[in-house]
Amino acid sequence: DMVMSLMWSLLLGPSSPLFNDLYQDGLINERFYAHYSSARIYALSMLGGETPDPGRLESILTERLSREPLREEDLARIKRKEIGEFVGLFENLEELAFAFNAFHFRGIDLAELPQMLEDITLAELEEARRSHLQESARAVSLVLPESGP
């Protein structure tokens, strides 16, 4: 989960070149997201948001996601951000309890999270991208406005 989350942050987070290009071209807005979710019986990535040209957006994402460079300095920055969010958990008891339970039921000690994060390598992210971004596993859903009365 952590590897996939970092991968999506690097590829399509608000500070990524691809996000910036899509935003500057007017294909996405600030609410566009890329998210990974998993449980014992499923795992999926969701990319979503509003766009005036779904076909063009899909085409650009399909082309660029597999070849967008992942850089060490960006990974280090994203890790620092994640560590900051981890520390921020301790300011909100409810969020801390939720995180503790979520990790506990996956067999992970919440206190080990910073080291687990630090141990993730760029090579792991590249491998995750190669194995995850397969056309045969992709589905596209469009929610379009109803036309006519």
N, C-alpha and C positions, 0 to 999 in steps of 0.2 A: 504493500500500500504506500509506504513512504517513497519507494523508488518511483512508482507511477505518479504520485503527487508531485515530486520534484521534477519529473520529466515534463508534466503538463505545465508547471510553473515556468520552466525554462523555454518551452516551445510556444506557449500561448498566454503566459501571465502578462499583466499590464505593462511590465517593463521589457517584454521581449520584442525583438525587431519585427517578428511576424505580426504580433498584435498591433504594433504601431503602424505598420504598413497597411493593414486591413482597416484600421481606424482612420488613417489619413485618407484612404481611398473612399471612405464613407460606406464601406461594406459591413462594418460592425459599429456598435456604440460601446460605451463604457461598461455595460451590463453583460457583454459577451463573456462566456465562461468555458473552461475545460475542466472537467472533474472526473475523478476515478472513485469508484465505490465497489466494495466487495464484501462478501460474507462466505460462509462455508460452502454454499451451493451456487454462487454466482460471482461474477466480476464483470464490470463494464466501465467504459469511459463514455462520458457524455459531453458533447460540445454543443453549445446552444446560445441563442440570442436572436435578436431581430436583425434582418438584413433586407435591403431593397432588391437584391439580386442573388437569390439562393443558389442558382446554378453556377454563377461566377465564383461565389464564396466557396462552394464545394470543390470546384475545380482547383482553385488556388490552394485550399487546404490539402487536397489530395496530392498535389504536386509538391508543395513545400514542406509538409510535415516530415516527410521521410529524408529530406536533404538539408533541413535547417541546421546550421552548426550549433553544437552544444559546447560551451566553453567553460573551462575550469573557473575563471574569475566570476562568471555568472552563477555557477554552482555554489561557489563559496558565499556569494552574496545572498542567494536564496536560503542556504543553510543558516546563515546568521539571522535572517528574517524568521525562519521557523523556530530557531532557538529563542528569539525574542517573544514569539507567540507562546511558546512553551512556558517561559517565565511568567508571561501575562496570565496564564491559567491560575496562578496562585493568588491572583487578585480577586477572583470570583469563585466562591466555594461551590456554587452549583455547577459551573463549567468544569472545575477540577474534579468533582465527584463523577460527573458524566464521563470525562476522559479516563479517570481511574477505572471505572467499571468497564468501559469499552475495551481498554487494553487488558484488563484483568481477565475478561472472558475470552481473550485471544491468547492468553498465556504469556503476556508481556508485562514486565514490571515497569510502571510509568517512570520510575527513576532512571531506567536504562535508556529511555528515549533519546536524550541528547547524544549519547555515545553511538547509538544505532544510527542516528542521523549523520553524525560525523564520519562514520565508517563507509557510507555510501560513496561509490566512485562514479566517475564519468563513464567508465566502461560498462558498469551496470545499467546506467541510464540508456546508453547506446543499445545494449542488448535488449532491454525492455522495449525500446522503440521498435527494433527489428522484429521482435516476436509479437508485439501488440498491434502494430499498424498493418494489418493484412486486409487486403480488399475483400477477401472471402468472408471476413467477419464483420464487415461494415454494413450498417443500415442507415438510411437517411429518411427522416420524417419531416414533412413540411406541414405547418398549420397555416392555412391561407384564409384570408377573409372570404366570407360568402359573397359570391357575386350575384347581383340581381335581387329582386324582391323576395 
